[in-house]
Amino acid sequence: MILRLFLFINLLVLGLNSPAKAETAALEQACTSTVTGTLEVIPFESKAFGNKRFLRVWLPPGYSDPAAAAKRYPVLYIFDGQFLFDRCTSQPFPDEWHVDETMADLIAKKAVAQLIVVGIDNAGGRDRSDEYSRYNSAAPNATQKLSAFMTEEVLPMVDGRYRTVRDRAHRGVGGASLGSLAALTLLLDQPGTFGIGLLESTSLQNGNGRVLQETSQVVQGPMRVSIGVGTAEVPPTEAAARGFPFFDETFVAMSQTLAGNLKKSLMNRPEVKLTVEQGGQHQPKYWSERFGSAVSFLFPPEPR
């Protein structure tokens, strides 16, 4: 019940905030890492936001092989990097997205392009809400700061350090909950930079649904977008107790509306994949279940 209450409150108010730094450190010390493959954890200081966090860069198998020295890779940036690769950093959730295991398996099966995945940690607490919310009177310049953070700080660092393909057709952005809303903000505000979107359990209720109005007529849409949502994001009894008895069905309907809006982008008619998972809840276990299918759609394998 405590975990469910935490999920509900964070969904409606703050989103998925990480625990305090001291608590996180204690949890990590008592935990055995579940990371698969090569994951580089890089301390990162943002001038745009005035705070610090980690970037978690997962490199595909063979990246460091001499035979691949000239090869360049697409990149998928995902917010809330703490929840992606390691159970030890995914607290308070009992599980992670399993991005590393899923990617390694799909690449081995040649079911997805070889790509770099960059997890961008959230800054925790109120900072996360301020940075990710598209409509926040307490942080009115948040979207401009988010764009500057990504285009002027994160991308130059990653592109300068790793062998990336530097165009919108090979650069994706994604997340879940408020992290998904942040990804959608970049798809809308920086369409020449990000052409691929992974949107899971998007907090479209932020701003009382204004983003659905904004996307009702998009000129330049992304190239491909995967939208995922569950039918049980919030326990019905808790939603009803807080005055939102139709929350889950509305949450699904909003994702369906977003998918329809993006498909009608005026200049390019994007490919849009919508997945409605029966019983899917608002936590990494379900985003993990949908990730493999989503990333294979977004980054199809290279022609042989």
Solvent accessible surface area in square Angstrom, and as a share of the most:
residue,aa,sasa,rsa
1,M,162,0.72
2,I,150,0.76
3,L,62,0.31
4,R,119,0.43
5,L,61,0.30
6,F,59,0.25
7,L,10,0.05
8,F,3,0.01
9,I,80,0.40
10,N,10,0.05
11,L,3,0.01
12,L,49,0.24
13,V,90,0.52
14,L,42,0.21
15,G,0,0.00
16,L,1,0.00
17,N,15,0.08
18,S,24,0.15
19,P,32,0.20
20,A,71,0.55
21,K,172,0.73
22,A,83,0.64
23,E,91,0.41
24,T,34,0.20
25,A,48,0.38
26,A,59,0.46
27,L,57,0.28
28,E,66,0.29
29,Q,156,0.69
30,A,95,0.74
31,C,30,0.18
32,T,109,0.63
33,S,66,0.43
34,T,45,0.26
35,V,49,0.28
36,T,53,0.31
37,G,60,0.58
38,T,72,0.42
39,L,34,0.17
40,E,58,0.26
41,V,71,0.41
42,I,15,0.08
43,P,101,0.64
44,F,24,0.10
45,E,116,0.52
46,S,1,0.01
47,K,189,0.80
48,A,28,0.21
49,F,37,0.15
50,G,65,0.63
51,N,28,0.14
52,K,136,0.58
53,R,15,0.05
54,F,90,0.37
55,L,0,0.00
56,R,24,0.09
57,V,0,0.00
58,W,1,0.00
59,L,9,0.04
60,P,3,0.02
61,P,69,0.44
62,G,32,0.31
63,Y,23,0.09
64,S,97,0.63
65,D,73,0.38
66,P,123,0.77
67,A,107,0.83
68,A,15,0.12
69,A,66,0.51
70,A,100,0.77
71,K,59,0.25
72,R,122,0.45
73,Y,2,0.01
74,P,11,0.07
75,V,3,0.02
76,L,0,0.00
77,Y,1,0.00
78,I,0,0.00
79,F,3,0.01
80,D,5,0.03
81,G,0,0.00
82,Q,17,0.08
83,F,1,0.00
84,L,0,0.00
85,F,1,0.01
86,D,15,0.08
87,R,97,0.35
88,C,7,0.04
89,T,16,0.09
90,S,0,0.00
91,Q,45,0.20
92,P,48,0.30
93,F,1,0.00
94,P,85,0.53
95,D,41,0.21
96,E,0,0.00
97,W,5,0.02
98,H,58,0.26
99,V,0,0.00
100,D,0,0.00
101,E,57,0.25
102,T,29,0.17
103,M,0,0.00
104,A,27,0.21
105,D,66,0.34
106,L,24,0.12
107,I,18,0.09
108,A,82,0.64
109,K,134,0.57
110,K,122,0.52
111,A,35,0.27
112,V,5,0.03
113,A,8,0.06
114,Q,53,0.24
115,L,0,0.00
116,I,0,0.00
117,V,0,0.00
118,V,0,0.00
119,G,0,0.00
120,I,1,0.00
121,D,5,0.03
122,N,5,0.03
123,A,27,0.21
124,G,13,0.12
125,G,34,0.33
126,R,132,0.48
127,D,61,0.31
128,R,0,0.00
129,S,3,0.02
130,D,33,0.17
131,E,8,0.03
132,Y,4,0.02
133,S,6,0.04
134,R,34,0.13
135,Y,30,0.11
136,N,32,0.16
137,S,114,0.74
138,A,82,0.64
139,A,21,0.16
140,P,103,0.65
141,N,83,0.43
142,A,5,0.04
143,T,31,0.18
144,Q,112,0.50
145,K,94,0.40
146,L,3,0.02
147,S,12,0.08
148,A,25,0.19
149,F,2,0.01
150,M,0,0.00
151,T,40,0.23
152,E,123,0.55
153,E,32,0.15
154,V,0,0.00
155,L,12,0.06
156,P,67,0.42
157,M,45,0.20
158,V,0,0.00
159,D,18,0.09
160,G,67,0.64
161,R,135,0.49
162,Y,13,0.05
163,R,56,0.20
164,T,1,0.01
165,V,35,0.20
166,R,133,0.49
167,D,60,0.31
168,R,51,0.19
169,A,32,0.25
170,H,71,0.32
171,R,20,0.07
172,G,0,0.00
173,V,0,0.00
174,G,0,0.00
175,G,0,0.00
176,A,3,0.02
177,S,0,0.00
178,L,6,0.03
179,G,0,0.00
180,S,0,0.00
181,L,0,0.00
182,A,0,0.00
183,A,0,0.00
184,L,0,0.00
185,T,1,0.01
186,L,0,0.00
187,L,2,0.01
188,L,35,0.17
189,D,58,0.30
190,Q,49,0.22
191,P,32,0.20
192,G,56,0.54
193,T,27,0.16
194,F,0,0.00
195,G,0,0.00
196,I,0,0.00
197,G,0,0.00
198,L,0,0.00
199,L,0,0.00
200,E,2,0.01
201,S,0,0.00
202,T,2,0.01
203,S,1,0.01
204,L,0,0.00
205,Q,42,0.19
206,N,28,0.14
207,G,23,0.22
208,N,145,0.74
209,G,12,0.11
210,R,124,0.45
211,V,0,0.00
212,L,30,0.15
213,Q,131,0.58
214,E,76,0.34
215,T,0,0.00
216,S,66,0.43
217,Q,131,0.58
218,V,15,0.08
219,V,83,0.48
220,Q,60,0.26
221,G,0,0.00
222,P,1,0.01
223,M,64,0.29
224,R,38,0.14
225,V,0,0.00
226,S,3,0.02
227,I,1,0.00
228,G,1,0.01
229,V,0,0.00
230,G,0,0.00
231,T,41,0.24
232,A,31,0.24
233,E,3,0.02
234,V,1,0.01
235,P,19,0.12
236,P,97,0.61
237,T,105,0.61
238,E,11,0.05
239,A,3,0.02
240,A,52,0.40
241,A,83,0.64
242,R,98,0.36
243,G,55,0.53
244,F,98,0.41
245,P,81,0.51
246,F,133,0.55
247,F,18,0.08
248,D,24,0.12
249,E,116,0.52
250,T,63,0.37
251,F,2,0.01
252,V,18,0.11
253,A,46,0.35
254,M,24,0.11
255,S,1,0.01
256,Q,87,0.39
257,T,63,0.37
258,L,0,0.00
259,A,3,0.03
260,G,29,0.28
261,N,13,0.07
262,L,1,0.00
263,K,98,0.41
264,K,120,0.51
265,S,0,0.00
266,L,91,0.45
267,M,129,0.58
268,N,57,0.29
269,R,149,0.55
270,P,11,0.07
271,E,98,0.44
272,V,22,0.13
273,K,56,0.24
274,L,63,0.31
275,T,46,0.27
276,V,49,0.28
277,E,35,0.16
278,Q,147,0.65
279,G,36,0.35
280,G,0,0.00
281,Q,52,0.23
282,H,1,0.00
283,Q,22,0.10
284,P,1,0.01
285,K,92,0.39
286,Y,31,0.12
287,W,1,0.00
288,S,19,0.12
289,E,92,0.41
290,R,15,0.05
291,F,1,0.00
292,G,15,0.14
293,S,62,0.40
294,A,2,0.01
295,V,0,0.00
296,S,28,0.18
297,F,52,0.22
298,L,0,0.00
299,F,8,0.03
300,P,66,0.41
301,P,60,0.38
302,E,91,0.41
303,P,131,0.83
304,R,243,0.89
